[in-house]
């Protein structure tokens, strides 16, 4: 729970009695710690430890409240979004871009309020311009120099700047993503899937069907592929009793109702083409759907 403002406690007032400068420095350190917490949250997101939904919750708690947010909370929200804005906009299937868009619109709204200091309004304007400039900003260029170059620069002070993009995911994390091999999908043997259904159609042995299907050792994704294949083949007239097969497999939790529904939806999209080759395709598909 963030404080609404940085105000000295009774203990701090007693500790720094007669030392207003020391008390102000202590308040400054306290605010820096809060802003550092925002940077910490941002870095956790950039390193893929926190999800964007957590960031959205934090920002919502800070500035998207029924009442006007406190200036300290605006400072914290700006610090957080500035540290991750570029990455947030580029990723998370558009949700991040939407969050940043709402946040910038909120800053434009708050900037017109008399509640906030000139410093805070300037900070909000800088944030709006940074987002509008694709998160690029000028910073002083740091470079190694010889003693001769340092002496020359002292006589002719020239400040050199470079443009950098802020809120970018660290190169180490990006490199790790590029080098981490993705798990390869196991090629499913659809022939074995079809044979399971065909054997049941021949002998009606439900126990053998369950045993044969279990031997396939299908993952959740592969079970969906298997259901797609069975429904498709049934609608082509190549397999019979598929509704019974799927009903038995569902009762044994080997395929889900969701798997069967998705497979039926896919078949229905191509039902016109399937019906040209097998006129009973609509009737077969309806039987499978009713078995659910």
Secondary structure as the mmCIF struct_conf table of DSSP 4:
data_model
#
loop_
_struct_conf.conf_type_id
_struct_conf.id
_struct_conf.beg_label_comp_id
_struct_conf.beg_label_asym_id
_struct_conf.beg_label_seq_id
_struct_conf.end_label_comp_id
_struct_conf.end_label_asym_id
_struct_conf.end_label_seq_id
BEND BEND1 UNK A 4 UNK A 5
HELX_RH_AL_P HELX_RH_AL_P1 UNK A 10 UNK A 15
TURN_TY1_P TURN_TY1_P1 UNK A 16 UNK A 18
HELX_RH_AL_P HELX_RH_AL_P2 UNK A 20 UNK A 46
TURN_TY1_P TURN_TY1_P2 UNK A 47 UNK A 48
BEND BEND2 UNK A 49 UNK A 50
HELX_RH_AL_P HELX_RH_AL_P3 UNK A 52 UNK A 63
BEND BEND3 UNK A 65 UNK A 67
HELX_LH_PP_P HELX_LH_PP_P1 UNK A 68 UNK A 70
HELX_RH_AL_P HELX_RH_AL_P4 UNK A 71 UNK A 90
BEND BEND4 UNK A 91 UNK A 91
HELX_RH_3T_P HELX_RH_3T_P1 UNK A 92 UNK A 94
HELX_RH_AL_P HELX_RH_AL_P5 UNK A 95 UNK A 111
TURN_TY1_P TURN_TY1_P3 UNK A 112 UNK A 112
TURN_TY1_P TURN_TY1_P4 UNK A 114 UNK A 115
BEND BEND5 UNK A 116 UNK A 116
HELX_RH_AL_P HELX_RH_AL_P6 UNK A 118 UNK A 132
TURN_TY1_P TURN_TY1_P5 UNK A 133 UNK A 135
STRN STRN1 UNK A 136 UNK A 140
HELX_LH_PP_P HELX_LH_PP_P2 UNK A 141 UNK A 142
HELX_RH_AL_P HELX_RH_AL_P7 UNK A 147 UNK A 155
BEND BEND6 UNK A 156 UNK A 156
STRN STRN2 UNK A 161 UNK A 165
BEND BEND7 UNK A 166 UNK A 167
HELX_LH_PP_P HELX_LH_PP_P3 UNK A 168 UNK A 170
HELX_RH_AL_P HELX_RH_AL_P8 UNK A 171 UNK A 179
BEND BEND8 UNK A 180 UNK A 180
HELX_LH_PP_P HELX_LH_PP_P4 UNK A 181 UNK A 188
HELX_RH_AL_P HELX_RH_AL_P9 UNK A 190 UNK A 203
HELX_RH_AL_P HELX_RH_AL_P10 UNK A 206 UNK A 216
HELX_RH_AL_P HELX_RH_AL_P11 UNK A 220 UNK A 235
TURN_TY1_P TURN_TY1_P6 UNK A 236 UNK A 237
BEND BEND9 UNK A 238 UNK A 238
BEND BEND10 UNK A 240 UNK A 240
HELX_RH_AL_P HELX_RH_AL_P12 UNK A 242 UNK A 251
TURN_TY1_P TURN_TY1_P7 UNK A 252 UNK A 253
BEND BEND11 UNK A 254 UNK A 255
HELX_RH_AL_P HELX_RH_AL_P13 UNK A 257 UNK A 269
TURN_TY1_P TURN_TY1_P8 UNK A 270 UNK A 270
HELX_RH_AL_P HELX_RH_AL_P14 UNK A 271 UNK A 277
TURN_TY1_P TURN_TY1_P9 UNK A 279 UNK A 280
HELX_RH_AL_P HELX_RH_AL_P15 UNK A 281 UNK A 290
TURN_TY1_P TURN_TY1_P10 UNK A 291 UNK A 291
#
